[in-house]
Every structure is written in C-alpha cells, then in structure tokens.
Amino acid sequence: MQINLCFVGRLEAEKGIGLLIDACDTLTKEEKLKIKTIHVVGNGRAMSEYKMAASKTGLNFDFHGFLSRTAVHDIYKKSNAIILPSASEGFPKVIAEAMNYGCLPIVSNISSLSHYIKNEHNGFLFYPITEDEIVKSIRKLLSLTPFQYSKMIQIEQEKLLKFTYTYYNNRILKEIAN
C-alpha cells in the first residue's frame, strides 16, 4: 500500500520544507516505494529551489502553490499524514484540520504542540528539528499496520471537533451573539 503525505505552510526555511525534502531524499529505495505523493501546499520565494531539490529525491512531490480552503481540505482527505518540521509555531490550525480528515501529524515538538499531539499515540513528535529526526518519524509512520494507523487516527476525535469552523461559529453564536 502506498501512502500520501502533505506539507501545508509557507515555503521558507523556518517552516522546514527544505529539511523535509532532504529527509525524504535519505529514505531507502524500499521506503520511497511506499510513498505515492508528497503534496506541498503553499508559496514562497524559494519555491523553484525547493522544486529542484525535490525532483532529485526520486519521490513524487506535487507543489500546488496557494490553494483555497476547500482545495486544501481535498489534499487532507487523500493524505495519510501531515508533516510540519517547523522551528516555531503557536498551534497551527492546519494540524487540527488535517487530523479531522485522518492525517496523522508528524510535527516538531515545539510550543504547545505536545499538549495536543502525544508521540506515537495520535501522531509523531520529533526534536531536535533535524533531518535524522524527521526520517525516524517517517519510518515510524511507514511501519504502522493498517490497524495501528486506524487506531491512531481515531484517538480523541471528539477533541478535534473543537477545531472545526462549525464548532467555532456555533460557539460565537452561543457565547457572543446571545
């Protein structure tokens, strides 16, 4: 079975897209065969350099540029994991959005992320933010059985509902408008 991965964010060094591409390049041939597509959503000045580096990995990186929210959600629907090797974050809503569509988060253990993502429970956390740590996390994902994957994406689904626009809008109506 092949899997799809995604990255959603600005295409800048601080967001870790270069590290992700380098990490994917060091995967073995057998590991690369397990990855169908790596969807990259976002723009940045260095996009052409990232595309060039990605083309040398032997993996199918699909650079989408900026997409509408609906189109990003379509990427989440077809992805098994979202990888964000960012050096600084608050709590990026893309993680919760992706998790709502069954994407396991593979994220750097910074800021408040560990309050929501429990390593090897409902996603994968890594630190330090290095190529080697990203590779280790991708390998953990690739080693999951379908049962293990399903179990991980179903953990704490009720908490994720709090990160939807419907929940947010209802809360505004209930707490502010009334």
C-alpha positions as CSV (number, residue, x, y, z in Angstrom):
1,M,0.0,0.0,0.0
2,Q,1.3,3.4,-0.9
3,I,0.6,6.5,1.3
4,N,0.3,10.2,0.6
5,L,1.9,12.9,2.7
6,C,1.3,16.6,2.8
7,F,3.0,19.8,3.9
8,V,0.9,22.9,4.3
9,G,2.6,26.2,5.0
10,R,4.9,29.0,3.8
11,L,7.8,27.6,1.7
12,E,10.5,29.1,3.9
13,A,13.5,27.6,5.8
14,E,11.8,28.3,9.2
15,K,8.9,26.1,8.2
16,G,11.2,23.2,7.5
17,I,10.3,22.4,3.9
18,G,14.0,22.1,3.0
19,L,14.6,19.7,5.9
20,L,11.6,17.6,4.8
21,I,12.9,17.3,1.2
22,D,16.4,16.4,2.5
23,A,14.9,13.8,4.9
24,C,12.9,12.3,2.1
25,D,16.0,12.0,0.0
26,T,17.7,9.9,2.6
27,L,14.9,7.3,2.7
28,T,15.8,3.9,1.3
29,K,14.5,2.8,-2.1
30,E,12.1,0.4,-0.4
31,E,10.8,3.2,1.8
32,K,10.4,5.6,-1.1
33,L,8.3,2.9,-2.9
34,K,5.8,3.1,0.0
35,I,5.1,6.8,-0.7
36,K,2.9,7.7,-3.6
37,T,2.8,11.5,-3.4
38,I,4.0,14.3,-1.1
39,H,1.7,17.2,-1.6
40,V,3.2,20.6,-0.9
41,V,0.7,23.4,-0.3
42,G,2.0,27.0,0.0
43,N,4.1,29.6,-1.7
44,G,7.4,31.2,-1.1
45,R,10.3,33.0,-2.8
46,A,12.4,29.8,-2.9
47,M,9.7,27.6,-4.4
48,S,11.8,26.9,-7.6
49,E,14.8,25.9,-5.5
50,Y,12.6,23.5,-3.4
51,K,11.1,22.1,-6.6
52,M,14.6,21.4,-7.9
53,A,15.7,19.7,-4.7
54,A,12.5,17.6,-4.6
55,S,13.0,16.5,-8.2
56,K,16.3,14.9,-7.2
57,T,14.8,12.7,-4.5
58,G,13.1,10.1,-6.7
59,L,9.8,10.9,-5.0
60,N,6.6,12.4,-6.4
61,F,6.5,15.9,-4.9
62,D,3.4,17.8,-6.1
63,F,3.8,21.5,-5.5
64,H,0.3,23.1,-5.5
65,G,1.1,26.7,-4.5
66,F,-1.6,28.6,-2.7
67,L,-4.9,26.8,-2.6
68,S,-8.4,27.6,-1.4
69,R,-9.5,26.2,1.9
70,T,-11.7,23.7,0.1
71,A,-8.8,22.5,-2.1
72,V,-6.5,22.2,0.9
73,H,-9.2,20.0,2.6
74,D,-9.2,17.8,-0.5
75,I,-5.5,17.4,0.0
76,Y,-6.1,16.3,3.6
77,K,-8.7,13.8,2.5
78,K,-6.3,12.0,0.3
79,S,-3.3,12.2,2.7
80,N,-2.3,9.8,5.4
81,A,-0.1,12.3,7.3
82,I,0.8,15.9,7.5
83,I,4.5,16.7,8.1
84,L,5.4,20.1,9.6
85,P,9.1,20.3,10.7
86,S,8.7,24.0,11.7
87,A,11.1,25.8,14.0
88,S,8.4,28.0,15.6
89,E,4.6,27.7,15.9
90,G,1.8,28.6,18.2
91,F,-0.8,25.9,17.4
92,P,-1.1,25.8,13.7
93,K,-4.8,25.1,12.8
94,V,-3.6,23.1,9.8
95,I,-2.7,20.3,12.2
96,A,-6.2,20.0,13.7
97,E,-7.8,20.5,10.2
98,A,-5.7,17.7,8.8
99,M,-6.4,15.4,11.7
100,N,-10.1,15.9,11.1
101,Y,-9.5,14.2,7.8
102,G,-7.5,11.3,9.1
103,C,-4.0,12.7,8.6
104,L,-1.6,11.7,11.3
105,P,0.6,14.7,12.3
106,I,4.3,14.4,12.2
107,V,5.4,17.6,13.8
108,S,8.3,19.2,15.6
109,N,7.9,19.1,19.4
110,I,7.8,22.9,20.0
111,S,5.5,25.4,21.5
112,S,2.2,23.8,22.7
113,L,2.1,21.0,20.2
114,S,2.7,18.3,22.8
115,H,-0.4,19.4,24.6
116,Y,-2.4,18.1,21.6
117,I,-0.2,15.6,19.9
118,K,1.0,12.6,22.0
119,N,4.0,10.9,20.4
120,E,3.1,7.5,19.0
121,H,-0.4,7.9,20.4
122,N,-2.2,10.3,18.0
123,G,0.8,11.4,15.9
124,F,4.5,11.7,16.0
125,L,6.6,14.4,17.6
126,F,10.3,14.9,17.0
127,Y,13.0,17.0,18.5
128,P,15.6,18.3,17.7
129,I,14.4,19.5,14.4
130,T,16.9,17.6,12.2
131,E,16.8,15.6,9.0
132,D,17.6,12.5,11.0
133,E,14.6,13.0,13.4
134,I,12.2,13.6,10.5
135,V,13.4,10.4,8.9
136,K,12.9,8.4,12.1
137,S,9.3,9.8,12.3
138,I,8.5,9.0,8.7
139,R,9.9,5.4,9.2
140,K,7.6,5.0,12.2
141,L,4.7,6.0,10.1
142,L,5.7,3.6,7.3
143,S,6.0,0.8,9.8
144,L,2.4,1.1,11.0
145,T,-0.1,-1.7,10.1
146,P,-3.4,-0.5,8.7
147,F,-5.0,-1.4,12.1
148,Q,-2.4,0.7,14.0
149,Y,-2.9,3.6,11.7
150,S,-6.7,3.4,12.1
151,K,-6.4,3.2,15.8
152,M,-4.2,6.3,16.0
153,I,-6.4,8.5,13.8
154,Q,-9.5,7.6,15.8
155,I,-8.0,8.6,19.2
156,E,-9.5,11.7,20.7
157,Q,-11.7,12.5,17.7
158,E,-14.2,14.4,19.9
159,K,-11.4,16.9,20.9
160,L,-10.7,17.5,17.2
161,L,-14.3,18.6,16.6
162,K,-13.5,21.7,18.6
163,F,-11.1,22.8,15.8
164,T,-13.8,22.9,13.1
165,Y,-15.4,26.0,11.7
166,T,-18.8,24.7,12.6
167,Y,-17.8,24.4,16.3
168,Y,-16.2,27.9,16.2
169,N,-19.3,29.5,14.5
170,N,-21.7,27.8,16.9
171,R,-19.6,28.9,19.9
172,I,-19.6,32.6,18.6
173,L,-23.4,32.4,18.2
174,K,-23.9,30.9,21.6
175,E,-21.4,32.9,23.7
176,I,-21.3,36.3,21.9
177,A,-24.5,36.7,19.8
178,N,-26.9,35.6,22.5
